[in-house]
Amino acid sequence: MSSLFEEYGLALHQTQDNDSPRSINHSNKRAIENASKEIGKNSLSPTQSQVASLLERVRELDWTTKIARELKTEAQRSAALLHCRGKSVEPCSHCAQGGPWSTCVVFPVYQGQSMYSYACSNCVYYHRAIKCSHRQAFEAQGGRNWDPAITESIVANGGLRSVLTKDHNNIAPVMKVTSPAVPKKRKQSAECAAPSQAQTQMQANTTQIATPKKTIRLQSKSAFDGEKLPWPVSPASWNDPIKLRSAIKDLETFTQIAKKRVARLDEECEAMSTADFWNQEAAKLFS
């Protein structure tokens, strides 16, 4: 599992010069033109252009509805470009409850920076990027919004994924960082423990910092969750009437089973005196 430092690209990297700017410019222009056609817009905003230039298209819009929606607002068009090009991650707290698309997608991080400050495409679509739990965790770790000044050099080196791959293959040891999300007692016990030689070597080449995914999973709770059981319907099933009807039948069956079990327990309690009950429990324990 990659550390948060690696996940969020907080280590400093350098890009290399490219010897074919004319070819790069042509490819970049074509990428922007294709992105414009993709969202039905004559020209892209600066942020949209950067997303299209930095990342190639890697997926389709996986709508949770049977019919694709029309992209009416700038936020929706920006979200669509991000969704088709970004990196899929674990659902944020909002995606866990459902969104326009099945996959939770964010802009990859480089040098501690990410477009939309690591907010996911579903949250950008609904104009609530600032409330995305991925963005909140990212900013809590010191992450920053994307600096347009670095875009040109990355595009000149083949795009963001190409640069990240090169940097990963030539990654240098980075400083040890402790996440504020790690409990103090756990942190102290880890520092007091005597690591083995292999562990020491591993710590010298990786960062000791908690990933936001675990934090998000602990904090995330659906508004439909019950007191004892979590909400059993997935976001995909929520927008599928066939799957919902099937879920209703399952829930009705489960309810009948639970009711019959409760009725049997009530009958057993009524038919048994207090003394008999405890004698039975004692027999179970000591037999």
C-alpha positions as CSV (number, residue, x, y, z in Angstrom):
1,M,0.0,0.0,0.0
2,S,1.4,3.4,-1.0
3,S,2.0,6.0,1.7
4,L,0.1,9.2,1.8
5,F,3.3,11.0,0.8
6,E,3.5,8.9,-2.3
7,E,-0.3,9.0,-2.8
8,Y,-0.4,12.8,-2.6
9,G,2.9,13.4,-4.4
10,L,4.3,15.5,-1.5
11,A,7.9,14.7,-2.4
12,L,9.6,17.2,-4.7
13,H,10.3,16.0,-8.3
14,Q,11.7,17.6,-11.4
15,T,10.6,17.2,-15.0
16,Q,13.0,16.9,-17.9
17,D,13.2,19.0,-21.1
18,N,11.6,17.6,-24.3
19,D,13.2,17.9,-27.7
20,S,10.1,18.0,-29.8
21,P,7.9,21.0,-28.8
22,R,6.2,21.1,-32.2
23,S,4.9,17.6,-31.8
24,I,3.9,18.2,-28.2
25,N,2.0,21.3,-29.2
26,H,0.1,19.5,-31.9
27,S,-0.9,16.7,-29.6
28,N,-1.9,19.2,-26.9
29,K,-4.1,21.1,-29.4
30,R,-5.7,17.9,-30.6
31,A,-6.4,16.8,-27.0
32,I,-8.1,20.1,-26.2
33,E,-10.2,20.0,-29.4
34,N,-11.3,16.4,-28.6
35,A,-12.3,17.5,-25.1
36,S,-14.3,20.4,-26.4
37,K,-16.3,18.0,-28.7
38,E,-16.6,15.6,-25.8
39,I,-18.6,18.0,-23.6
40,G,-20.3,19.9,-26.5
41,K,-18.5,23.2,-26.0
42,N,-16.7,25.4,-28.5
43,S,-13.9,26.5,-26.1
44,L,-12.7,25.2,-22.7
45,S,-12.0,27.2,-19.6
46,P,-8.4,27.4,-18.4
47,T,-8.9,24.7,-15.8
48,Q,-10.7,22.4,-18.3
49,S,-7.9,22.9,-20.9
50,Q,-5.3,21.9,-18.3
51,V,-7.2,18.8,-17.4
52,A,-7.5,17.8,-21.1
53,S,-3.8,18.6,-21.7
54,L,-2.3,16.9,-18.7
55,L,-4.4,13.7,-18.7
56,E,-5.5,11.4,-21.6
57,R,-9.0,10.0,-21.5
58,V,-9.0,6.6,-19.8
59,R,-12.7,5.8,-19.1
60,E,-16.3,6.5,-20.1
61,L,-18.9,8.3,-18.0
62,D,-20.4,5.4,-15.9
63,W,-23.7,7.0,-15.1
64,T,-25.7,5.5,-12.3
65,T,-28.9,6.2,-14.2
66,K,-30.0,4.2,-17.3
67,I,-30.1,7.3,-19.4
68,A,-27.1,9.7,-19.6
69,R,-27.8,13.1,-18.4
70,E,-27.2,16.3,-20.3
71,L,-24.2,18.4,-19.1
72,K,-25.9,21.7,-18.6
73,T,-23.5,23.7,-16.3
74,E,-19.8,24.5,-16.3
75,A,-19.4,22.5,-13.1
76,Q,-21.0,19.4,-14.7
77,R,-18.8,19.8,-17.9
78,S,-15.7,20.2,-15.8
79,A,-16.6,17.2,-13.7
80,A,-17.2,15.1,-16.8
81,L,-13.7,15.9,-18.2
82,L,-12.2,15.1,-14.8
83,H,-14.1,11.8,-14.5
84,C,-13.0,10.5,-17.9
85,R,-9.3,11.3,-17.2
86,G,-8.6,11.1,-13.5
87,K,-7.6,8.4,-11.0
88,S,-10.3,6.1,-9.5
89,V,-10.2,6.0,-5.7
90,E,-12.3,4.7,-2.8
91,P,-15.7,6.5,-2.5
92,C,-15.7,9.7,-0.6
93,S,-18.4,10.3,2.0
94,H,-20.8,11.7,-0.6
95,C,-20.1,9.0,-3.2
96,A,-20.8,6.3,-0.6
97,Q,-24.4,7.6,-0.6
98,G,-24.6,7.8,-4.4
99,G,-23.7,10.2,-7.2
100,P,-24.1,10.8,-10.9
101,W,-21.3,8.3,-11.7
102,S,-20.5,5.0,-10.1
103,T,-16.8,5.6,-9.8
104,C,-15.1,8.1,-7.4
105,V,-12.4,9.9,-9.5
106,V,-9.9,12.5,-8.5
107,F,-7.1,14.4,-10.3
108,P,-3.7,12.7,-9.6
109,V,-1.4,14.5,-7.3
110,Y,2.0,15.9,-8.3
111,Q,4.4,17.8,-6.0
112,G,1.7,18.1,-3.4
113,Q,-0.8,19.7,-5.8
114,S,-4.0,18.5,-7.4
115,M,-6.7,20.1,-9.6
116,Y,-9.8,21.0,-7.6
117,S,-7.6,20.3,-4.5
118,Y,-8.3,16.5,-4.9
119,A,-12.1,16.9,-4.8
120,C,-13.7,14.0,-6.7
121,S,-15.7,14.3,-10.0
122,N,-19.0,13.6,-8.4
123,C,-18.6,16.4,-5.8
124,V,-17.4,18.8,-8.6
125,Y,-20.6,17.8,-10.6
126,Y,-22.8,18.9,-7.7
127,H,-20.8,22.1,-7.1
128,R,-19.7,20.9,-3.6
129,A,-16.0,20.3,-4.2
130,I,-15.1,22.1,-1.0
131,K,-17.2,19.6,1.0
132,C,-15.6,16.5,-0.6
133,S,-14.0,14.4,2.2
134,H,-11.0,13.5,-0.2
135,R,-10.3,17.2,-0.6
136,Q,-10.6,17.9,3.2
137,A,-8.2,15.0,3.9
138,F,-5.8,16.2,1.2
139,E,-5.7,19.8,2.5
140,A,-5.3,18.6,6.1
141,Q,-2.1,16.9,4.9
142,G,-0.8,20.2,3.4
143,G,-2.0,19.6,-0.1
144,R,-2.5,22.6,-2.4
145,N,-4.6,23.4,-5.4
146,W,-2.9,23.0,-8.8
147,D,-0.4,25.7,-9.9
148,P,-0.9,26.5,-13.6
149,A,2.8,27.5,-13.9
150,I,3.9,23.8,-13.8
151,T,1.4,22.6,-16.5
152,E,3.5,23.5,-19.6
153,S,6.6,21.6,-18.5
154,I,4.5,18.5,-17.6
155,V,2.7,18.6,-21.0
156,A,6.1,19.0,-22.7
157,N,7.3,15.8,-21.0
158,G,4.4,13.6,-22.2
159,G,1.6,14.4,-19.7
160,L,1.1,13.9,-16.0
161,R,0.9,10.1,-16.0
162,S,4.2,9.9,-18.0
163,V,5.9,12.3,-15.5
164,L,4.5,10.4,-12.5
165,T,5.8,7.1,-13.9
166,K,9.3,8.5,-14.5
167,D,9.4,10.0,-11.0
168,H,8.2,6.7,-9.5
169,N,10.9,4.7,-11.2
170,N,13.5,7.2,-10.0
171,I,12.0,8.0,-6.6
172,A,14.5,9.1,-4.0
173,P,14.1,8.6,-0.2
174,V,11.9,11.2,1.4
175,M,11.7,12.6,4.9
176,K,9.7,10.9,7.6
177,V,6.4,12.6,8.2
178,T,3.8,11.8,10.9
179,S,0.2,12.4,10.2
180,P,-1.8,14.5,12.7
181,A,-4.6,11.9,12.2
182,V,-2.4,9.2,14.0
183,P,-3.4,9.0,17.7
184,K,-0.7,10.3,20.1
185,K,-0.5,7.1,22.1
186,R,-0.1,5.0,18.9
187,K,2.6,7.4,17.7
188,Q,4.5,7.2,20.9
189,S,4.4,3.5,21.1
190,A,5.7,3.2,17.5
191,E,8.6,5.6,18.3
192,C,9.5,3.6,21.4
193,A,9.5,0.2,19.7
194,A,12.9,-1.1,18.5
195,P,12.6,-1.7,14.8
196,S,14.4,-4.5,13.0
197,Q,17.1,-3.7,10.4
198,A,14.7,-4.5,7.6
199,Q,12.1,-2.2,9.1
200,T,14.6,0.6,9.6
201,Q,15.6,0.3,5.9
202,M,12.0,0.3,4.8
203,Q,11.3,3.4,7.0
204,A,14.2,5.2,5.3
205,N,12.6,4.8,1.9
206,T,9.0,5.3,2.7
207,T,6.9,7.8,4.6
208,Q,5.1,7.0,7.8
209,I,1.9,8.8,7.4
210,A,-1.7,7.7,7.5
211,T,-3.7,7.5,4.3
212,P,-6.9,9.5,4.1
213,K,-8.8,6.4,2.8
214,K,-8.8,4.8,6.3
215,T,-9.8,8.1,8.0
216,I,-12.6,8.6,5.5
217,R,-13.9,5.0,5.9
218,L,-14.1,5.5,9.7
219,Q,-15.9,8.8,9.5
220,S,-18.3,7.9,6.7
221,K,-21.8,6.8,7.6
222,S,-24.8,6.7,5.4
223,A,-27.9,8.8,6.4
224,F,-29.9,5.6,5.8
225,D,-27.9,3.4,8.1
226,G,-29.9,1.8,10.9
227,E,-29.1,1.6,14.6
228,K,-27.6,-1.9,14.3
229,L,-27.3,-2.6,10.5
230,P,-25.8,-0.5,7.6
231,W,-28.0,0.5,4.7
232,P,-27.8,-2.6,2.3
233,V,-28.6,-1.0,-1.0
234,S,-25.7,0.1,-3.2
235,P,-25.6,3.4,-5.2
236,A,-25.9,1.4,-8.4
237,S,-29.0,-0.5,-7.2
238,W,-30.6,2.8,-5.8
239,N,-31.0,4.0,-9.4
240,D,-32.1,0.7,-10.9
241,P,-35.8,-0.1,-10.4
242,I,-35.3,-3.8,-11.2
243,K,-32.6,-4.2,-8.5
244,L,-34.6,-2.1,-6.1
245,R,-37.6,-4.4,-6.4
246,S,-35.4,-7.4,-5.8
247,A,-33.9,-5.7,-2.8
248,I,-37.5,-5.1,-1.4
249,K,-38.3,-8.8,-1.7
250,D,-35.1,-9.7,0.1
251,L,-35.7,-7.2,2.9
252,E,-39.3,-8.5,3.3
253,T,-38.0,-12.1,3.6
254,F,-35.4,-11.0,6.1
255,T,-38.0,-9.2,8.1
256,Q,-40.3,-12.3,8.2
257,I,-37.4,-14.5,9.4
258,A,-36.5,-12.1,12.2
259,K,-40.1,-11.8,13.3
260,K,-40.5,-15.6,13.4
261,R,-37.3,-15.9,15.5
262,V,-38.5,-13.2,17.9
263,A,-41.9,-14.9,18.2
264,R,-40.2,-18.2,19.0
265,L,-38.0,-16.6,21.6
266,D,-41.0,-15.0,23.2
267,E,-42.8,-18.3,23.4
268,E,-39.9,-20.0,25.0
269,C,-39.6,-17.3,27.6
270,E,-43.3,-17.4,28.5
271,A,-43.3,-21.2,28.8
272,M,-40.3,-21.3,31.1
273,S,-40.2,-20.2,34.7
274,T,-37.3,-18.0,35.9
275,A,-35.8,-20.9,37.8
276,D,-36.0,-23.2,34.8
277,F,-34.4,-20.6,32.6
278,W,-31.4,-20.2,34.8
279,N,-31.1,-23.9,35.3
280,Q,-31.0,-24.3,31.6
281,E,-28.3,-21.6,31.2
282,A,-26.2,-23.2,33.9
283,A,-26.4,-26.6,32.2
284,K,-25.1,-25.0,29.0
285,L,-22.2,-23.4,30.8
286,F,-21.1,-26.3,32.9
287,S,-22.0,-29.3,30.8
